Amino acid sequence: GIPDLDTTLRGGFPNGGITEVVGVAGAGKTQMCLQACAVALSNGMGSAVYIDTESRFSPERLLEIAKWRLPDGVLGTPERLAAIANNVNVRRCNSTEQLMQILETLEEFIIEKNVKLIIVDSIAAIVRREFSGQAIQNRQQQLVKEAQWLKFLAETFNIPVVVTNQVTTKFNGGYDKHLTVALGTSWSHCVNTRIVMERLPDSRKLTVAKSPIAPVTSIPVTIGGPGVEQAGPSFLADENFWEQRIAPPPNEVPFVLDGIHGLGDLE
């Protein structure tokens, strides 16, 4: 769906691993997930599982993206568009217990329905609600359990698993603070590929910040009717991308701690 992203990742979201999409509120994480569903099911075969922890799944938006992206004629018929919507199996999830129940019972469904894609939007929301700053160790243990199941499903069925994550504020002493990926180091080690989406004052970009097969690469993007679209040529980002830090939303100054709900909790 995004030419240079597909090229950088050698064919889109990798099969057999976890791809994490990170960003502040309004960066386009859910748009990216809906777009992934539309593209994965565009040939009319198979299905997708969309685990929605924040009630952000929109069938109307999914259909809008599909209409923009499918050519007129056979692929763009009302019947084909309806099939795409019907083949996205949405699972609402409000707790970590519910999420584990869903993951532990997905194998048979994946086989029966020829599932091509699993999405969790978002992985951060429920754990940050359930575990306060005093329970970081318990939270990390829960995240490892979730990651183990997600990796098992990705590897066993050779399909991509896409999760969205939020951001949090990191303090370097005094008043020096910046946005960084939420959920900590242990979770970061569970992720195979990380895509950071940023909303700048007058533009947007996404960066492949972690990948076993690609250098750190940034791509200018826009968000419109077709979803997330490339807006310019990609370029190799500075190797010290993480030292440059994730850009905060325009005109907003983050001042929050992980576990107390950061800006990312609003998305």
TAMO-V221024 format. One record per backbone hydrogen bond with DSSP energy under -1.0 kcal/mol. NH is the residue of the N-H (numbers start at 1). CO is the residue of the C=O. E is the energy in kcal/mol with one decimal. If there is no record, write none. Layout:
nh->(NH:NH)
co->(CO:CO)
e->(E:E)
This chain:
nh->(6:7:8:9:10:11:16:19:20:21:22:23:27:32:33:34:35:36:37:38:39:40:41:42:44:47:48:49:50:51:52:53:62:63:64:65:66:67:68:69:70:81:82:83:84:85:86:87:88:89:91:93:99:100:101:102:103:104:106:110:111:112:113:115:116:118:119:120:121:123:128:129:130:131:135:139:140:141:142:143:144:145:146:147:148:149:150:151:152:153:154:155:156:157:159:161:162:163:164:165:168:170:172:176:178:180:182:188:189:190:192:193:194:195:196:197:198:200:205:206:207:208:209:209:210:217:218:219:221:222:224:227:229:231:235:237:241:243:244:245:246:252:260:265:266:267)
co->(2:3:4:5:7:6:159:161:193:163:195:165:24:28:29:30:31:32:33:34:35:36:37:39:41:114:87:117:89:119:91:121:58:59:60:61:62:63:64:65:66:77:78:79:80:81:82:83:85:48:50:52:95:96:97:98:99:100:103:106:107:108:109:110:47:160:49:162:51:164:124:125:126:127:132:135:136:137:138:139:140:141:142:143:144:145:146:147:148:149:150:151:152:153:154:17:118:19:120:21:180:178:176:173:170:168:166:184:185:187:18:18:210:20:207:22:205:203:198:219:196:217:194:207:194:208:235:206:204:229:227:224:222:220:218:216:238:240:240:241:179:249:257:262:263:264)
e->(-2.6:-2.3:-2.4:-2.4:-1.0:-3.9:-1.4:-3.2:-3.3:-2.8:-3.1:-1.1:-1.9:-2.2:-1.8:-2.7:-2.4:-2.1:-1.9:-2.3:-2.5:-2.6:-1.9:-1.1:-1.9:-1.5:-2.4:-2.6:-2.6:-3.4:-2.3:-1.8:-2.2:-2.3:-2.1:-2.5:-2.4:-2.6:-1.8:-2.0:-2.4:-2.4:-2.4:-2.0:-1.9:-1.9:-2.5:-1.7:-1.1:-3.2:-2.6:-2.1:-2.1:-2.4:-2.1:-2.3:-2.5:-2.6:-1.2:-2.8:-1.9:-2.7:-2.7:-1.7:-3.3:-1.9:-2.7:-2.4:-2.8:-2.3:-2.3:-1.3:-2.2:-2.3:-2.1:-2.2:-2.6:-2.0:-2.1:-2.5:-2.2:-1.8:-2.2:-2.8:-2.5:-1.8:-2.5:-2.8:-2.1:-2.5:-2.3:-2.9:-2.8:-1.9:-1.4:-1.8:-2.9:-2.7:-2.1:-2.5:-2.9:-3.5:-3.2:-1.7:-2.0:-2.8:-2.3:-1.6:-1.9:-1.6:-1.6:-2.1:-2.4:-3.3:-2.8:-3.5:-3.1:-2.3:-1.9:-2.3:-2.5:-3.0:-1.7:-1.4:-1.5:-1.1:-2.9:-3.0:-1.8:-2.4:-2.3:-1.8:-2.8:-3.1:-2.3:-2.3:-1.2:-1.2:-1.2:-1.0:-1.3:-1.9:-2.2:-1.7:-1.8:-1.4)
